[in-house]
Every structure is written in C-alpha cells, then in structure tokens.
Amino acid sequence: MDIMIEKAPDVLGKDQDGNIVKRSDYPGKTVALYFYPKDSTPGCTAEACNLRDNYRELLDAGYQVIGVSVDSEASHKKFIAKNNLPFPLIADTDHRLVEEFGVWGEKSMCGRKYMGTYRTTFLIAPDGSIGRVIGPKEIKTKDHAAQILAK
C-alpha cells in the first residue's frame, strides 16, 4: 500500500443520509478519517464500537471521527442504527475516496484474491494536510481510539 496523498480534499463524499460531508464542516478539528472494509463484519464492528465508546474523549481532544467504506448509504444507516454510532459514515460507492487515498487494492483471504479496502486511518489537520497515518498492520480494532489519541 502506497500512500500518495499529501492533502485531503475538502469534499469527502456523501454520508448515510445523502448529505455532502466536507472537511471544512469541522473548523479547527483534526479529522480522523478511518477507512474500513465492510459494515457489520466483526473487525469493523469492533473498531466502530471502540470509536463510539471513546467518542467524547476524541471530541474533547479536538478530533472529528468520520468513517468511510464502499458500502451503500442504506447499509451505513443499518450499521449506525444497530451500533448506535454518533459519527457520520461516508458511502464511497464509486470508490473515489478509497482510490484517492490509496487504500483500495488487492487482498487475499484463504488463498482467494479480491479487491478491497485496506483498514487505514488518516489524521487530517484543519488545513487539510495529512498529519499521521495509522496503517493496516498497525490498527488494533478493539483499541483504535487510544491509537488515535496517542501522539
């Protein structure tokens, strides 16, 4: 996985309700843009719930959490409702964001190769610069908020 992006776009995409999500909607906040493979799978649910459970602490530390997967708005709505998630999820169904951030590529499971999203979190400064990247091999789904909060 090669991270090529140096500055995040202002328009990130559409959320679960069809609203346009912009980086500039969160002035002065560091956006924790986390990419995950699929709604309602064990690892993705553990990661989302860890971020939910530590959401107040993340907000107090100056972060805005935004999730991204290639799932549909309808899938995101169900995932949010089922897990009571307090942050938006971008439905990147056209793969624009996953490709722009370099987190879409070949994966393999049980010897089968397929295209998918690499679990990756980008910490984006208010000016759009990428401050820190937490890559797929580093992310601990059950303790991801602490990883974001660690300086």
Contact map, one row per residue, 1 for C-alpha under 8 A:
1110000000000000000000000000000000000000000000000000000000000000000000000000000000000000000000000000011010000000000000000000000000000000000000000000000
1111000000000000000000000000000000000000000000000000000000000000000000000000000000000000000000000000010000000000000000000000000000000000000000000000000
1111100000000000000000000000000000000000000000000000000000000000000000000000000000000000000000000000111000000000000000000000000000000000000000000000000
0111110000000000000000000000000000000000000000000000000000000000000000000000000000000000000000000000110000000000000000000000000000000000000000000000000
0011111100000000000000000000000000000000000000000000000000000000000000000000000000000000000000000001110000000000000000000000000001000000000000000000000
0001111100000000000000000000000000000000000000000000000000000000000000000000000000000000000000000000000000000000000000000000000011000000000000000000000
0000111110000000000000000000000000000000000000000000000000000000000000000000000000000000000000000000000000000000000000000000000111000000000000000000000
0000111111000000000000000000000000000000000000000000000000000000000000000000000000000000000000000000000000000000000000000001000111000000000000000000000
0000001111110000000000100000000000000000000000000000000000000000000000000000000000000000000000000000000000000000000000000000000100000000000000000000000
0000000111110000000001110000000000000000000000000000000000000000000000000000000000000000000000000000000000000000000000000000000100000000000000000000000
0000000011111000000111100000000000000000000000000000000000000000000000000000000000000000000000000000000000000000000000000000000000000000000000000000000
0000000011111100000111100000000000000000000000000000000000000000000000000000000000000000010000001000000000000000000000000000000000000000000000000000000
0000000000111110000111000000000000000000000000000000000000000000000000000000000000000000011100001000000000000000000000000000000000000000000000000000000
0000000000011111111110000000000000000000000000000000000000000000000000000000000000000000011100000000000000000000000000000000000000000000000000000000000
0000000000001111111110000000000000000000000000000000000000000000000000001000000000000001111000000000000000000000000000000000000000000000000000000000000
0000000000000111111000000000000000000000000000000000000000000000000000011101100000000001111000000000000000000000000000000000000000000000000000000000000
0000000000000111111000000000000000000000000000000000000000000000000000001000100000000000000000000000000000000000000000000000000000000000000000000000000
0000000000000111111100000000000000000000000000000000000000000000000000001000000000000000000000000000000000000000000000000000000000000000000000000000000
0000000000000111111110000000000000000000000000000000000000000000000000000000000000000000000000000000000000000000000000000000000000000000000000000000000
0000000000111110011111000000000000000000000000000000000000000000000000000000000000000000000000000000000000000000000000000000000000000000000000000000000
0000000000111110001111101000000000000000000000000000000000000000000000000000000000000000010000000000000000000000000000000000000000000000000000000000000
0000000001111000000111111100000000000000000000000000000000000000000000000000000000000000000000000000000000000000000000000000000000000000000000000000000
0000000011110000000011111110001000000000000000000000000000000000000000000000000000000000000000000000000000000000000000000000010100000000000000000000000
0000000001000000000001111110000000000000000000000000000000000000000000000000000000000000000000000000000000000000000000000000010000000000000000000000000
0000000000000000000011111110000000000000000000000000000000000000000000000000000000000000000000000000000000000000000000000000000000000000000000000000000
0000000000000000000001111111101000000000000000000000000000000001000000000000000000000000000000000000000000000000000000000000010000000000000000000000000
0000000000000000000000111111100000000000000000000000000000000000000000000000000000000000000000000000000000000000000000000000010000000000000000000000000
0000000000000000000000000111110000000000000000000000000000000100000000000000000000000000000000000000000000000000000000000000010000000000000000000000000
0000000000000000000000000111111000000000000000000000000000000111000000000000000000000000000000000000000000000000000000000000110000000000000000000000000
0000000000000000000000000001111100000000000000000000000000000111000000000000000000000000000000000000000000000000000000000011110000000000000000000000000
0000000000000000000000100100111110000000000000000000000000000011110000000000000000000000000000000000000000000000000000000111110000000000000000000000000
0000000000000000000000000000011111000000000000000000000000000011110000000000000000000000000000000000000000000000000000001111000000000000000000000001000
0000000000000000000000000000001111100000000000000000000000000000111100000000000000000000000000000000000000000000000000001111000000000000000000000000000
0000000000000000000000000000000111110000000000000000000000000000111100000000000000000000000000000000000000000000000000111100000000000000000000000000000
0000000000000000000000000000000011111000000000000000000000000000001110000000000000000000000000000100001000000000000011111000000000000000000000000000000
0000000000000000000000000000000001111100000100000000000000000000001110000000000000000000000000000000000000000000000011110000000000000000000000000000000
0000000000000000000000000000000000111110000100000000000000000000000011000000000000000000000000000000000000000000000111100000000000000000000000000000000
0000000000000000000000000000000000011111100100000000000000000000000011100000000000000000000000000000000000000000000000000000000000000000000000000000000
0000000000000000000000000000000000001111100110000000000000000000000010100011001000000000000000000000000000000000000000000000000000000000000000000000000
0000000000000000000000000000000000000111110110000000000000000000000000000000001000000000000000000000000000000000000000000000000000000000000000000000000
0000000000000000000000000000000000000111111110000000000000000000000000000000000000000000000000000000000000000000000000000000000000000000000000000000000
0000000000000000000000000000000000000001111111000000000000000000000000000000000000000000000000000000000000000000000000000000000000000000000000000000000
0000000000000000000000000000000000000000111111100000000000000000000000000000000000000000000000000000000000000000000000000000000000000000000010000000000
0000000000000000000000000000000000011111111111110000000000000000000000000000000000000000000000000000000000000000000000000000000000000000000010000000000
0000000000000000000000000000000000000011111111111000000000000000000000000000000000100000000000000000000000000000000000000000000000000000000000000000000
0000000000000000000000000000000000000000011111111100000000000000000000000000000000000000000000000000000000000000000000000000000000000000000011000000000
0000000000000000000000000000000000000000001111111110000000000000000000000000000000000000000000000000000000000000000000000000000000000000000111110000000
0000000000000000000000000000000000000000000111111111000000000000000000000000000000001000000000000000000000000000000000000000000000000000000000000000000
0000000000000000000000000000000000000000000011111111100000000000000000000000000000101000000000000000000000000000000000000000000000000000000000000000000
0000000000000000000000000000000000000000000001111111110000000000000000000000000000000000000000000000000000000000000000000000000000000000000011111000000
0000000000000000000000000000000000000000000000111111111000000000100000000000000000000000000000000000000000000000000000000000000000000000000000011000000
0000000000000000000000000000000000000000000000011111111000000000000000000000000000011110000000000000000000000000000000000000000000000000000000000000000
0000000000000000000000000000000000000000000000001111111100000000000000000000000000000000000000000000000000000000000000000000000000000000000000000000000
0000000000000000000000000000000000000000000000000111111111000000000000000000000000000000000000000000000000000000000000000000000000000000000000001000000
0000000000000000000000000000000000000000000000000011111111100000100000000000000000000100000000000000000000000000000000000000000000000000000000000000000
0000000000000000000000000000000000000000000000000000111111110000000000000000000000000000000000000000000000000000000000000000000000000000000000000000000
0000000000000000000000000000000000000000000000000000011111111000000000000000000000000000000000000000000000000000000000000000000000000000000000000000000
0000000000000000000000000000000000000000000000000000011111111111100000000000000000000000000000000000000000000000000000000000000000000000000000001000100
0000000000000000000000000000000000000000000000000000001111111111000000000000000000000000000000000000000000000000000000000000000000000000000000000000000
0000000000000000000000000000000000000000000000000000000111111110000000000000000000000000000000000000000000000000000000000000000000000000000000000000000
0000000000000000000000000000000000000000000000000000000011111110000000000000000000000000000000000000000000000000000000000000000000000000000000000000100
0000000000000000000000000001110000000000000000000000000001111111000000000000000000000000000000000000000000000000000000000000000000000000000000000000000
0000000000000000000000000000111100000000000000000000000001111111100000000000000000000000000000000000000000000000000000000000000000000000000000000000000
0000000000000000000000000100111100000000000000000000000001100111110000000000000000000000000000000000000000000000000000000000000000000000000000000000000
0000000000000000000000000000001111000000000000000010001001000011111000000000000000000011000000000000000000000000000000000000000000000000000000000000000
0000000000000000000000000000001111000000000000000000000000000001111100000000000000000011110000000000000000000000000000000000000000000000000000000000000
0000000000000000000000000000000011110000000000000000000000000000111110000000000000000011110000000000000000000000000000000000000000000000000000000000000
0000000000000000000000000000000011110000000000000000000000000000011111000000000000000000111100000000000000000000000000000000000000000000000000000000000
0000000000000000000000000000000000111110000000000000000000000000001111100000000000000000111110000100000000000000000010000000000000000000000000000000000
0000000000000000000000000000000000001100000000000000000000000000000111110000000000000000001111100100000000000000000000000000000000000000000000000000000
0000000000000000000000000000000000000110000000000000000000000000000011111011000000000000001110000000000000000000000000000000000000000000000000000000000
0000000000000001000000000000000000000000000000000000000000000000000001111111000000000000001110000000000000000000000000000000000000000000000000000000000
0000000000000011110000000000000000000000000000000000000000000000000000111111100000000000011000000000000000000000000000000000000000000000000000000000000
0000000000000001000000000000000000000000000000000000000000000000000000011111110000000000000000000000000000000000000000000000000000000000000000000000000
0000000000000000000000000000000000000010000000000000000000000000000000111111111000000000000000000000000000000000000000000000000000000000000000000000000
0000000000000001000000000000000000000010000000000000000000000000000000111111111100000000111000000000000000000000000000000000000000000000000000000000000
0000000000000001100000000000000000000000000000000000000000000000000000001111111110000000000000000000000000000000000000000000000000000000000000000000000
0000000000000000000000000000000000000000000000000000000000000000000000000111111111000000000000000000000000000000000000000000000000000000000000000000000
0000000000000000000000000000000000000011000000000000000000000000000000000011111111101000000000000000000000000000000000000000000000000000000000000000000
0000000000000000000000000000000000000000000000000000000000000000000000000001111111111100000000000000000000000000000000000000000000000000000000000000000
0000000000000000000000000000000000000000000000000000000000000000000000000000111111111000000000000000000000000000000000000000000000000000000000000000000
0000000000000000000000000000000000000000000000000000000000000000000000000000011111110000000000000000000000000000000000000000000000000000000000000000000
0000000000000000000000000000000000000000000010001000000000000000000000000000001111111000000000000000000000000000000000000000000000000000000000000000000
0000000000000000000000000000000000000000000000000001000000000000000000000000000111111100000000000000000000000000000000000000000000000000000000000000000
0000000000000000000000000000000000000000000000011001000000000000000000000000001110111111000000000000000000000000000000000000000000000000000000000000000
0000000000000000000000000000000000000000000000000001001000000000000000000000000100011111000000000000000000000000000000000000000000000000000000000000000
0000000000000000000000000000000000000000000000000001000000000000111000000000000000001111100000000000000000000000000000000000000000000000000000000000000
0000000000000011000000000000000000000000000000000000000000000000111000000000000000001111110000000000000000000000000000000000000000000000000000000000000
0000000000000011000000000000000000000000000000000000000000000000011110000001000000000011111000000000000000000000000000000000000000000000000000000000000
0000000000011111000010000000000000000000000000000000000000000000011110001001000000000001111100000000000000000000000000000000000000000000000000000000000
0000000000001111000000000000000000000000000000000000000000000000000111111001000000000000111110000000000000000000000000000000000000000000000000000000000
0000000000001100000000000000000000000000000000000000000000000000000111110000000000000000011111111100000000000000000000000000000000000000000000000000000
0000000000000000000000000000000000000000000000000000000000000000000011110000000000000000001111110000000000000000000000000000000000000000000000000000000
0000000000000000000000000000000000000000000000000000000000000000000001000000000000000000000111110000000000000000000000000000000000000000000000000000000
0000000000000000000000000000000000000000000000000000000000000000000001000000000000000000000111111110000100000000000000000000000000000000000000000000000
0000000000000000000000000000000000000000000000000000000000000000000000000000000000000000000111111111000000000000000000000000000000000000000000000000000
0000000000011000000000000000000000000000000000000000000000000000000000000000000000000000000100111111100000000000000000000000000000000000000000000000000
0000000000000000000000000000000000100000000000000000000000000000000011000000000000000000000100111111111100000000000010000000000000000000000000000000000
0000000000000000000000000000000000000000000000000000000000000000000000000000000000000000000000111111111100000000000000000000000000000000000000000000000
0000100000000000000000000000000000000000000000000000000000000000000000000000000000000000000000011111111000000000000000000000000000000000000000000000000
0011100000000000000000000000000000000000000000000000000000000000000000000000000000000000000000001111111000000000000000000000000000000000000000000000000
1111100000000000000000000000000000000000000000000000000000000000000000000000000000000000000000000111111110000000000000000000000000000000000000000000000
1010000000000000000000000000000000100000000000000000000000000000000000000000000000000000000000000111111110000000000011110000000000000000000000000000000
0000000000000000000000000000000000000000000000000000000000000000000000000000000000000000000000100110011111000000001111000000000000000000000000000000000
1000000000000000000000000000000000000000000000000000000000000000000000000000000000000000000000000000011111100000001111000000000000000000000000000000000
0000000000000000000000000000000000000000000000000000000000000000000000000000000000000000000000000000000111110000111100000000000000000000000000000000000
0000000000000000000000000000000000000000000000000000000000000000000000000000000000000000000000000000000011111000111100000000000000000000000000000000000
0000000000000000000000000000000000000000000000000000000000000000000000000000000000000000000000000000000001111111110000000000000000000000000000000000000
0000000000000000000000000000000000000000000000000000000000000000000000000000000000000000000000000000000000111111100000000000000000000000000000000000000
0000000000000000000000000000000000000000000000000000000000000000000000000000000000000000000000000000000000011111000000000000000000000000000000000000000
0000000000000000000000000000000000000000000000000000000000000000000000000000000000000000000000000000000000011111100000000000000000000000000000000000000
0000000000000000000000000000000000000000000000000000000000000000000000000000000000000000000000000000000000011111110000000000000000000000000000000000000
0000000000000000000000000000000000000000000000000000000000000000000000000000000000000000000000000000000001111011111000000000000000000000000000000000000
0000000000000000000000000000000000000000000000000000000000000000000000000000000000000000000000000000000001110001111100000000000000000000000000000000000
0000000000000000000000000000000000000000000000000000000000000000000000000000000000000000000000000000000111100000111110000000000000000000000000000000000
0000000000000000000000000000000000001000000000000000000000000000000000000000000000000000000000000000000111100000011111000000000000000000000000000000000
0000000000000000000000000000000000111000000000000000000000000000000010000000000000000000000000000100001110000000001111100000000000000000000000000000000
0000000000000000000000000000000000111000000000000000000000000000000000000000000000000000000000000000001110000000000111110000000000000001000000000000000
0000000000000000000000000000000001111000000000000000000000000000000000000000000000000000000000000000001000000000000011111000000000000011001000000000000
0000000000000000000000000000000001110000000000000000000000000000000000000000000000000000000000000000001000000000000001111100000000001111001000000000000
0000000000000000000000000000000111100000000000000000000000000000000000000000000000000000000000000000000000000000000000111110000000001110000000000000000
0000000000000000000000000000001111000000000000000000000000000000000000000000000000000000000000000000000000000000000000011111000001111100000000000000000
0000000000000000000000000000011110000000000000000000000000000000000000000000000000000000000000000000000000000000000000001111100001111000000000000001000
0000000100000000000000000000011110000000000000000000000000000000000000000000000000000000000000000000000000000000000000000111111111110000000000000000000
0000000000000000000000000000111000000000000000000000000000000000000000000000000000000000000000000000000000000000000000000011111111100000000000000000000
0000000000000000000000110111111000000000000000000000000000000000000000000000000000000000000000000000000000000000000000000001111110000000000000000000000
0000000000000000000000000000000000000000000000000000000000000000000000000000000000000000000000000000000000000000000000000001111110000000000000000000000
0000001111000000000000100000000000000000000000000000000000000000000000000000000000000000000000000000000000000000000000000001111111000000000000000000000
0000011100000000000000000000000000000000000000000000000000000000000000000000000000000000000000000000000000000000000000000001111111100000000000000000000
0000111100000000000000000000000000000000000000000000000000000000000000000000000000000000000000000000000000000000000000000111100111111000000000000000000
0000000000000000000000000000000000000000000000000000000000000000000000000000000000000000000000000000000000000000000000000111100011111000000000000000000
0000000000000000000000000000000000000000000000000000000000000000000000000000000000000000000000000000000000000000000000000111000001111100000000000000000
0000000000000000000000000000000000000000000000000000000000000000000000000000000000000000000000000000000000000000000000011110000001111110000000000000000
0000000000000000000000000000000000000000000000000000000000000000000000000000000000000000000000000000000000000000000000011100000000011111011000000000000
0000000000000000000000000000000000000000000000000000000000000000000000000000000000000000000000000000000000000000000000111000000000001111111000000000000
0000000000000000000000000000000000000000000000000000000000000000000000000000000000000000000000000000000000000000000001110000000000000111111000000000000
0000000000000000000000000000000000000000000000000000000000000000000000000000000000000000000000000000000000000000000000000000000000000011111000000000000
0000000000000000000000000000000000000000000000000000000000000000000000000000000000000000000000000000000000000000000000000000000000000111111100000000000
0000000000000000000000000000000000000000000000000000000000000000000000000000000000000000000000000000000000000000000000110000000000000111111110010010000
0000000000000000000000000000000000000000000000100000000000000000000000000000000000000000000000000000000000000000000000000000000000000000011111110010000
0000000000000000000000000000000000000000001101100100000000000000000000000000000000000000000000000000000000000000000000000000000000000000001111110000000
0000000000000000000000000000000000000000000001100100000000000000000000000000000000000000000000000000000000000000000000000000000000000000000111110000000
0000000000000000000000000000000000000000000000100100000000000000000000000000000000000000000000000000000000000000000000000000000000000000000111111110000
0000000000000000000000000000000000000000000000100110000000000000000000000000000000000000000000000000000000000000000000000000000000000000001111111111000
0000000000000000000000000000000000000000000000000110010001000000000000000000000000000000000000000000000000000000000000000000000000000000000000111111100
0000000000000000000000000000000000000000000000000000000000000000000000000000000000000000000000000000000000000000000000000000000000000000000000111111110
0000000000000000000000000000000000000000000000000000000000000000000000000000000000000000000000000000000000000000000000000000000000000000001100111111110
0000000000000000000000000000000100000000000000000000000000000000000000000000000000000000000000000000000000000000000000000010000000000000000000011111111
0000000000000000000000000000000000000000000000000000000001001000000000000000000000000000000000000000000000000000000000000000000000000000000000001111111
0000000000000000000000000000000000000000000000000000000000000000000000000000000000000000000000000000000000000000000000000000000000000000000000000111111
0000000000000000000000000000000000000000000000000000000000000000000000000000000000000000000000000000000000000000000000000000000000000000000000000001111
